[in-house]
Amino acid sequence: MRIIHIANHFLPDAGGVQWSVLRTAEALAARGHDVTVLTETAAGEDWRDDSLPFHVIRFRVPLRRPLTRLFYWRWMWRHRRLFSSADILHFHDYTPLIHWFLPLRAIVRGPHYAITFHGYEHWPIRWRHRLLRALAARMCTSRFAVGTYVRELYRHPVDAVYLGAPVHRRPELPLPEIRRFGYAGRLETDTEILPFAAALAEVSRAQDIDVQLDIAGDGSLRGRIEDLAHARFHVHVRGILVDPLPVLRDARWLIATGFLGILEAFTTGKSVIVPALSDIRGQYVRSIPDHETLMTVAETQDELRVLSEGIVTGRLEAQLEQRAQAALRFVSEQTWDNIAVMLESHYRRGTA
């Protein structure tokens, strides 16, 4: 099959959607399909599209609001033969389908239309996002969601749900004796890394125990997190790393928030801690099957404080180790090839 993935976010920009599109395209290409990724993300100086096992088409349109959408439509119209020649047009989230492609939906009738909803746009959920996603779902024959919470929040049709798989397959990493937490990801409010860091700062002072927080990432909360450091709480923010392996390797416990980050942390064999203080984060985490046996989740400030103290003092060591081993077994079953097989089955139903 000739498959075109259409996504406004792609590598080398970092993020869960970008990695998911990459690994999905790789897995489908490995299964013999002719795969193309269409994106407006720029390549960057150190990025080589020609090293990938699929095609990448990158484009730009002028940003002149309120006319920007017309430029998108014009670009799509000029490349309508590309879309008509495909067997599958797979959109990633509603933006490229509604804002880029909408007028062509009535004209390009041959391909099978699929869409993956990767997450949520805003919390609390806004009515216009519900409307746009419902429209996008009705325009496609195959609808996928990353996490069951998507179906619960938006109520639009979803034909299959998956979590993704680890972006990198890490070897099982050794556990250092030092009390060091590791985190790889954005330093923004929605990740809830700030209240966790604050709890660690409080516990380390109260227990008079040295605790370290090692971070691969950056964002608007960087200064506030660094300001939490004191004589017993040591914070090292390394900035964005292409590969966060040094942080994962040197930590005893891993903090994770996104699906791909959680799954990748599972592969290390180390304990995974997830702050889920907001309603949306709680729904997000609970959509992972048997999550309570795989990771340790704190859903309130009090739980976060008690959990931090239990980890730092060693009281929860046996429980954490048990969950880490269960997570290692769970993640061994999550592969991008399995996801590609699932996508294929839905593609074939629509093209049969």
C-alpha positions, 0 to 999 in steps of 0.5 A: 500500500502507498501510505501518506502520514500527514502531521504538522509535528515531526522530528527533529522537533521533539515530542511524543507525536513526532516520535510516534509518527516516526516509529509508525512510519518506520514499522509500516515501511519495514512491512513493505509499504511505500510510506511518506510523511508530509509535514511543515516542520523544518528539517534542521541542520543536523537532520538527514531525511535521506537516512530514513526508510521512507519519504519525507516531504516538508513544506512551508506556507506564508503566515499571514493571518487570517489568510494562512489557511488559504495558503495551506489549501492552495498548497494542497490543491497543487499537490492533489495528484500526490494525494489521489495516488495514495491508498491511505491518507493518515492524518495525525490529529485534526489540525492537518485534516481540518485546517490544511486539507478540508476542501480536498476531502470532497474531491480526493475520494480514492484513498482510505482516510484514517486519523490518530488523535494523540491527546487533548488540546486544552484542559478543561475541554473546549467546545470548539475542540469537541466540534472540530474533532467530531468533524474530523472523525466523521470525515475518516473511516478509521479512527485511532486514539492514543489512550482510552481517555480520549474516547471518554473526554470527547465522545467522538468515534474511535475504532481502536486504541493504542498506547504506543511503544518505547521510542528507544529500547533501553538495556536494563540499567543498574540501580545506583546507591545514590538517591537520585531522581531522573526526569526527561521531558518538558518543564511546563505546568501540565507535566506536574514536575514542579510540585514533585520537585517541591515535595522532594525539596521539602522531604529532603530538608525534613529528613536531613537526607541528600536527594538529587534531581537530574533533568534532561529538558527545558521550559518555562519552569526551569528557573522555579525548579532550580530555585528549589535547590538547597543544601540537601536538595541538589538540582541539575537541569541539563537542558534538552538532550538528543538522547536522555540516556545519561539521566536515565542511567544515573538515576535510581528512580525515574519520573515520567509523565507522557505515554512514550516517556513512561514506556521508555522508562519501563524498559530500564527496569527502574521504578517509575513515578508519575505525578497525576494531580489534575483530573486530566492527568489522572484520566491519562494515567488510568488509561494504561492497563493495570497501571497501579501494578506497573508504576507509582502514581500520586494523585494529590499533594498529600500523596505526593509528599507521603510518596516522596518520603517513602521513596527517599527513606527506603520504606517503599523499596520492595514495593517499587522493585516489584512494580518495576519488574512488572513494568519490564514484562509489560513493556516487552509486549509493546512494539511498533510492529504490533501497532503497524499490524493493527493499523494495517488491519483497519487500512485493509478493511477500508480499501477492500 
